[in-house]
């Protein structure tokens, strides 16, 4: 009988990982450590045949070198910026992710942030508490979505799902993604922008859906905001560092960006000493209805977490069984 594989879940989960164990059955033994720091996993992961990694820990060259038996690291999620892909390849470790589990959830969340801003939900919710009347015409900024130009930056799975949702709201939808082959726009009925400055200059609303890579870090920066259409709405459910926070703050305070909805920030948890976020936390009247922030939860639904965990385990099972993985990154 073949040896039993050791599958380690270093972070996030504790106790019996029954869902993952059901995927491996008698072929593997799944152990969840629930670690919050790198120090907590030292001496506990070196014999792993596969790692199911969440996003709380970093997997750099030093950490990877200690994995003498490991054949696979599967990110339990879509983002993979916490894993050194090149180093993993040097050590013979295949790195995969689960890119499709939260497609619907994140796209829904992007539109929810936009709808909250468009319909002034924060302000009207507050007004309902403060006054029996509940609201005063024009006090809370609201705007119509129909016929607005909605631009998607990064037309992957989630970006495509967001684009289709925006079309359903009657918006004119376009995208910027230099990696999509020519003609992709025809299949979806979208307008294509070939330059970042073009989508910045023309669109009323921008929704970010790029992964975080050396190329996309700070992509939405000073040059972008110099070209931006005045009064643009900015939505980010991708990765915080895709946005140059200093450049954004200047554009937002100046009113070049009229409102913004973020599920991700450059620093997480959010930096409570940041000048703009201090004002947001203090319910500053000038910005409180223009800025909506959620705590990196766009990926989450009860169904999404089950799908994500199951697919991560299945990917590791494929690799350990000698099969080709579905979503290899390196």
GUKE-822966 format. One record per residue (C-alpha): x, y, z. Coordinates in steps of 0.05 Angstrom, whole numbers. Each point is the difference from the previous one (the first is absolute). Layout:
// GUKE-822966
+--------+--------+--------+
!      x !      y !      z !
+--------+--------+--------+
!      X !      Y !      Z !
...
+--------+--------+--------+
This chain:
// GUKE-822966
+--------+--------+--------+
!      x !      y !      z !
+--------+--------+--------+
!      0 !      0 !      0 !
!     26 !     70 !    -17 !
!     25 !     44 !     56 !
!    -50 !     48 !     31 !
!     12 !     71 !    -22 !
!      9 !     56 !     51 !
!    -40 !     62 !    -18 !
!     10 !     61 !     44 !
!    -45 !     60 !      5 !
!     46 !     48 !     36 !
!    -43 !     62 !     11 !
!    -72 !     22 !     10 !
!    -31 !    -68 !     16 !
!      4 !    -38 !     66 !
!    -26 !    -66 !     22 !
!    -25 !    -56 !    -45 !
!     -1 !     20 !    -74 !
!    -57 !    -46 !    -17 !
!    -15 !     29 !    -68 !
!     72 !     -7 !    -24 !
!      7 !    -68 !     32 !
!    -61 !    -24 !    -38 !
!     37 !     16 !    -65 !
!     62 !    -41 !     18 !
!    -37 !    -57 !     35 !
!     49 !    -54 !     22 !
!     54 !     26 !    -48 !
!     19 !     59 !     43 !
!      1 !     28 !     71 !
!    -20 !     73 !      5 !
!     25 !     42 !     58 !
!    -22 !     72 !     13 !
!     48 !     41 !     43 !
!    -37 !     67 !      6 !
!     66 !     38 !      1 !
!      1 !     76 !     -1 !
!     75 !     10 !     -5 !
!     58 !    -33 !    -37 !
!     31 !    -21 !     66 !
!    -60 !    -42 !     18 !
!     10 !    -47 !    -60 !
!     75 !    -13 !      8 !
!     13 !    -74 !     12 !
!    -72 !    -18 !    -17 !
!     -3 !      3 !    -76 !
!     66 !    -29 !    -24 !
!    -28 !    -69 !    -14 !
!    -60 !     24 !    -40 !
!    -14 !    -29 !    -68 !
!    -47 !     58 !    -16 !
!    -17 !     67 !     31 !
!    -69 !     31 !     -3 !
!     19 !     72 !     14 !
!    -47 !     56 !     17 !
!     25 !     73 !     -3 !
!     24 !     12 !     72 !
!     71 !    -24 !    -10 !
!     56 !     14 !    -49 !
!     33 !    -55 !    -41 !
!     69 !     26 !    -18 !
!     62 !    -37 !    -21 !
!     23 !    -15 !     71 !
!    -67 !    -28 !     19 !
!     -6 !    -41 !    -64 !
!     69 !    -30 !      6 !
!    -21 !    -33 !     65 !
!    -54 !    -40 !    -36 !
!     42 !    -60 !    -18 !
!    -58 !    -45 !    -23 !
!    -50 !     51 !    -24 !
!    -26 !     -7 !    -71 !
!    -56 !     52 !      2 !
!    -20 !     65 !     32 !
!    -72 !     17 !    -16 !
!    -25 !     69 !     19 !
!    -68 !     -6 !     31 !
!    -24 !     60 !    -38 !
!     16 !     38 !    -64 !
!     56 !     48 !     20 !
!     71 !    -28 !      1 !
!     44 !     59 !     17 !
!     20 !    -32 !     66 !
!     37 !    -57 !    -37 !
!     67 !      6 !    -34 !
!    -16 !    -36 !    -65 !
!     71 !     -1 !    -27 !
!     29 !    -28 !     64 !
!    -54 !    -54 !      4 !
!     17 !    -21 !    -71 !
!     74 !     -6 !     19 !
!    -19 !    -47 !     56 !
!    -46 !    -42 !    -44 !
!    -64 !     24 !     32 !
!    -60 !     13 !    -44 !
!    -41 !     60 !     22 !
!    -74 !      5 !    -17 !
!    -58 !     43 !     20 !
!    -76 !     -3 !     -2 !
!    -16 !     57 !    -48 !
!    -74 !    -12 !    -12 !
!    -31 !    -15 !     68 !
!    -22 !     72 !     16 !
!    -14 !     26 !    -70 !
!    -73 !     14 !     12 !
!     10 !     26 !     71 !
!     55 !     51 !    -16 !
!    -37 !     25 !    -62 !
!    -63 !      7 !     41 !
!     39 !     38 !     54 !
!     31 !     48 !    -51 !
!    -70 !     18 !    -25 !
!    -25 !      4 !     72 !
!     53 !     52 !     16 !
!    -19 !     38 !    -62 !
!    -75 !     -4 !     17 !
!     14 !     23 !     71 !
!     34 !     62 !    -27 !
!    -49 !     12 !    -57 !
!    -61 !     -4 !     45 !
!     31 !     33 !     61 !
!    -14 !    -58 !     46 !
!     47 !     20 !     55 !
!    -29 !     70 !      4 !
!    -72 !    -22 !     -4 !
!     11 !    -53 !     52 !
!     30 !     52 !     46 !
!    -56 !     49 !    -16 !
!    -53 !    -52 !     17 !
!     30 !     -5 !     70 !
!      9 !     75 !     10 !
!    -68 !     27 !    -23 !
!    -72 !    -23 !     -2 !
!     -3 !     28 !    -70 !
!     63 !    -39 !    -18 !
!     27 !     41 !    -57 !
!      7 !     67 !    -35 !
!      2 !      6 !    -75 !
!     71 !      9 !    -26 !
!     34 !     -8 !     67 !
!     28 !    -68 !    -15 !
!     36 !     -8 !    -68 !
!    -37 !    -47 !    -47 !
!      7 !    -13 !    -74 !
!    -33 !    -42 !    -54 !
!     38 !    -60 !    -28 !
!    -38 !     -6 !    -66 !
!     44 !     19 !    -59 !
!     61 !     13 !     45 !
!     65 !    -24 !    -30 !
!     26 !    -58 !     42 !
!     73 !    -20 !    -10 !
!     30 !    -65 !     23 !
!     75 !     -4 !      9 !
!     20 !    -73 !     -4 !
!    -50 !    -43 !    -38 !
!     11 !    -67 !     33 !
!    -54 !    -43 !     30 !
!    -22 !     51 !     52 !
!      9 !     60 !    -46 !
!    -44 !    -34 !    -52 !
!    -53 !    -16 !     51 !
!      0 !     72 !     24 !
!     -5 !     25 !    -72 !
!    -61 !    -43 !    -14 !
!    -33 !     24 !     64 !
!     13 !     72 !    -19 !
!    -32 !    -12 !    -68 !
!    -62 !    -26 !     35 !
!     -5 !     68 !     36 !
!     -1 !     35 !    -67 !
!     70 !     27 !      1 !
!     46 !      6 !    -60 !
!     56 !    -48 !     16 !
!     72 !     -2 !    -23 !
!     65 !    -30 !     24 !
!     76 !      8 !      0 !
!     40 !    -64 !      1 !
!     62 !     -4 !    -45 !
!      4 !    -75 !      9 !
!    -67 !    -16 !    -32 !
!      6 !    -22 !    -72 !
!    -28 !     45 !    -54 !
!    -74 !    -11 !    -12 !
!    -17 !    -21 !     72 !
!    -43 !     63 !      5 !
!    -45 !    -25 !    -57 !
!    -20 !    -63 !     36 !
!    -25 !     40 !     60 !
!    -25 !     62 !    -35 !
!     48 !     47 !     37 !
!     40 !     60 !    -21 !
!     75 !    -11 !      3 !
!     51 !     51 !     24 !
!     71 !    -13 !    -22 !
!     32 !     51 !     47 !
!    -10 !     10 !     75 !
!     -5 !     76 !    -10 !
!    -58 !    -10 !    -49 !
!    -43 !    -39 !     49 !
!     19 !     51 !     55 !
!    -20 !     58 !    -43 !
!    -66 !    -27 !    -27 !
!    -34 !    -41 !     54 !
!    -45 !     25 !     55 !
!     12 !    -61 !     43 !
!     62 !    -44 !      5 !
!      1 !    -69 !     32 !
!     68 !    -32 !     13 !
!      8 !    -75 !    -10 !
!     74 !    -13 !    -11 !
!     44 !    -47 !     40 !
!     58 !     31 !     39 !
!     64 !     -9 !    -40 !
!     63 !     43 !     -7 !
!    -33 !     29 !    -63 !
!    -66 !     18 !     34 !
!     27 !     26 !     66 !
!    -16 !     74 !      0 !
!    -33 !     -6 !    -68 !
!    -54 !     50 !     20 !
!     48 !     56 !     17 !
!     19 !     72 !    -15 !
!     -2 !     -7 !    -76 !
!    -69 !    -32 !      5 !
!    -28 !     55 !     43 !
!     29 !     53 !    -45 !
!    -41 !    -30 !    -57 !
!    -62 !    -17 !     40 !
!    -69 !     25 !    -19 !
!    -21 !     51 !     52 !
!    -50 !    -29 !     49 !
!     17 !    -72 !    -14 !
!    -23 !    -55 !     49 !
!     54 !    -51 !     18 !
!    -14 !    -71 !     24 !
!     55 !    -48 !     24 !
!    -15 !    -73 !     18 !
!     67 !    -25 !    -27 !
!     62 !     14 !     41 !
!     16 !     63 !     40 !
!     70 !     14 !    -27 !
!    -27 !      3 !    -72 !
!    -20 !     70 !     22 !
!     52 !     53 !     17 !
!    -33 !     24 !     64 !
!     36 !     68 !      3 !
!    -20 !     17 !    -71 !
!    -71 !    -24 !     13 !
!     -6 !     42 !     63 !
!     21 !     63 !    -36 !
!    -50 !    -13 !    -56 !
!    -56 !    -17 !     48 !
!     10 !     60 !     46 !
!      4 !     45 !    -61 !
!    -66 !    -29 !    -26 !
!     29 !    -30 !    -64 !
!    -25 !    -66 !     28 !
!    -71 !     14 !     23 !
!     -9 !    -64 !     40 !
!     33 !    -67 !     12 !
!    -17 !    -69 !     25 !
!     56 !    -45 !     25 !
!      1 !    -71 !     26 !
!     76 !      1 !      0 !
!     52 !     50 !     24 !
!     75 !      6 !     -6 !
!      6 !    -14 !     75 !
!    -44 !    -53 !     32 !
!    -27 !      7 !     52 !
!    -10 !     72 !    -20 !
!     50 !     52 !     24 !
!    -39 !     40 !     51 !
!     53 !     55 !     -1 !
!     -7 !     13 !    -75 !
!    -24 !     71 !    -11 !
!    -59 !    -18 !    -45 !
!    -21 !    -61 !     40 !
!      2 !     41 !     64 !
!    -52 !     46 !    -30 !
!    -41 !    -59 !    -23 !
!      1 !    -31 !     69 !
!    -20 !     66 !     31 !
!    -61 !      5 !    -47 !
!     27 !     63 !    -31 !
!    -61 !     32 !    -35 !
!     40 !     15 !    -63 !
!     18 !    -72 !    -14 !
!    -45 !    -47 !     40 !
!    -50 !     -9 !    -56 !
!     54 !     -3 !    -54 !
!     41 !    -58 !     27 !
!    -24 !    -71 !     15 !
!     50 !    -50 !     28 !
!    -12 !    -74 !     16 !
!     52 !    -45 !     34 !
!     26 !    -44 !    -58 !
!    -63 !    -42 !      3 !
!    -22 !      2 !    -72 !
!     20 !    -72 !    -12 !
!    -42 !    -26 !     57 !
!    -66 !    -37 !     -1 !
!    -16 !    -64 !     35 !
!     -2 !    -36 !    -67 !
!     65 !     32 !    -25 !
!     41 !    -23 !     60 !
!    -22 !    -72 !     -8 !
!     15 !      3 !    -75 !
!     68 !     32 !     12 !
!     23 !    -51 !     52 !
!    -25 !    -59 !    -40 !
!     32 !     22 !    -65 !
!     67 !     14 !     35 !
!      1 !    -70 !     29 !
!    -19 !    -31 !    -67 !
!     57 !     37 !    -34 !
!     50 !    -27 !     51 !
!    -29 !    -69 !     -9 !
!     10 !      4 !    -75 !
!     73 !     19 !      8 !
!     16 !    -53 !     51 !
!    -35 !    -51 !    -44 !
!     46 !     18 !    -59 !
!    -55 !     35 !    -39 !
!      6 !     68 !    -34 !
!    -26 !     57 !     44 !
!    -55 !     46 !    -26 !
!     30 !     66 !     24 !
!     76 !     -5 !      4 !
!     33 !     68 !      9 !
!     74 !    -17 !     -8 !
+--------+--------+--------+
